[in-house]
Amino acid sequence: MSIFNLRSLIRVACPKRIAPYLEQEVLALGFNPEKVDDTGLQFHGTIQDCMKLNLWLRTAHRVLFLIKEFPATNPDDLYKVLVEIPWEEYIPADGYITIGSHVLEESIRDTRFANLRVKDAIVDRIAEKTAKRPDSGPLDDKTVLFLHWKEGQASIFFDTSGATLARHGYRQVPWKAPMQETLAAATILATGYDGTQNFINPMCGSGTLAIEAALIATNTAPGLMHSNYGFMHLIGYEPDVWKELRKDALTSVKEAPKGKIIATDIHGGAINAARENARLAEVDDIIEFKVRPFEETFLPANGGIMIMNPAYGERLGENDELVPLYKSIGDFLKQKAQGYMAYIFTGNMELAKVIGLKAKRRLEFYNANIDCRLLEYVLYQGSKRIPGGDKRGQEITEEVKPEDAPDDTIDLEL
Ligand SMILES: C[S@@+](CC[C@H](N)C(=O)[O-])C[C@H]1O[C@@H](n2cnc3c(N)ncnc32)[C@H](O)[C@@H]1O
């Protein structure tokens, strides 16, 4: 039976704290998550659904397709069950497999041992049925399997993504302390940005936030930048089906967003990197790049969304040195950014206090394993409402002028 005719559990994995934004994306694609948890969500579907998810999701790390779930208390249990699965119908006998895993089992000290038993079972089964043995090793560019084994319960999946989706493929020129693409996309989705508002990204570094914003604004599927996925290395894969999905995605790309996208950084090297990365993402013509200290960033008068990711002392600079920077960010927001929804992404709440504005929301994220916040500041212009309204559907009724806000008003909700 071709795996492309099967329906099974699809598990979409993401980093911690990103699942609400992943859920938003999955719903928008027309799927209904049956369960959402810390590290992802799941629902039932087909490999063709996985293809669509791989193509469109901005905040996912991998899309897994369940083959079997079973009890197992030791590696031999794994082998016995897995050797009975008709792998020869799914995996090319002259192909190459790699096994990834998440194992929390008392009997297993080294996950490589569990992976080895999975590999043995698959290869032995295919060898017995076809007299050929697929190669195996660490490369994730062919058929990828994933073992989840915890407290006596094992699940074996095809990893239809192959290589992780965390990298969207355009960031080829590095700059200091870049945000992961999935995290940048999630923070932008959290702001409610949809391309109709201006999007201002001072301190843009390698340009991740501005590029992700441009991809969202133009409705560009991030998967268009990838040419190889795990599902392409399963028996029954039809390149024409993928071509059709890509064609649909290409025809739904919008030319230019209504709002402007402006990215600035004090370092020419950062702007060169950001411009080149944007060129690779094919959005360089819709982002205005300038070498500028953040205070001199041009802010269109009709307001919009501004997002900044200043250094926060973990990887760049030291806390004391950063105090004046955070203080001047506060001054900039108070004096020049009226009419904007401003967002500061930081992993240092002590420094955030120095901004001296009351955050309306403090959204929790992790950057790698650093506890971070996306701080939201609503900077009203006189008695006017935010131009374009609040895209998350929340009515903003109270009026907090920046200069009225007490200096040290950020609660530490850690
Ligand atoms: C943490 S990095 C931003 C990383 C970015 N989000 C990315 O994904 O690549 C902070 C950036 O702030 C820039 N920067 C530092 N001080 C600045 C200032 N006063 N004005 C403008 N940019 C500044 C640095 O050059 C650096 O690129």
The ligand as a Gaussian input file, in Angstrom:
#p B3LYP/6-31G(d) Opt

LIG

0 1
 C       20.915000      41.447000      18.431000
 S       21.384000      42.227000      16.974000
 C       19.919000      42.114000      15.994000
 C       19.828000      40.793000      15.332000
 C       18.706000      40.692000      14.317000
 N       17.396000      40.587000      14.947000
 C       18.943000      39.512000      13.375000
 O       18.107000      38.605000      13.320000
 O       19.989000      39.465000      12.730000
 C       21.422000      43.919000      17.419000
 C       21.821000      44.856000      16.306000
 O       21.742000      46.196000      16.808000
 C       22.695000      46.989000      16.115000
 N       22.919000      48.219000      16.901000
 C       23.575000      48.352000      18.074000
 N       23.529000      49.616000      18.491000
 C       22.815000      50.333000      17.581000
 C       22.395000      51.685000      17.470000
 N       22.715000      52.576000      18.386000
 N       21.630000      52.039000      16.400000
 C       21.300000      51.108000      15.464000
 N       21.684000      49.819000      15.513000
 C       22.415000      49.414000      16.564000
 C       23.894000      46.080000      15.982000
 O       24.710000      46.473000      14.905000
 C       23.233000      44.699000      15.769000
 O       23.158000      44.420000      14.384000

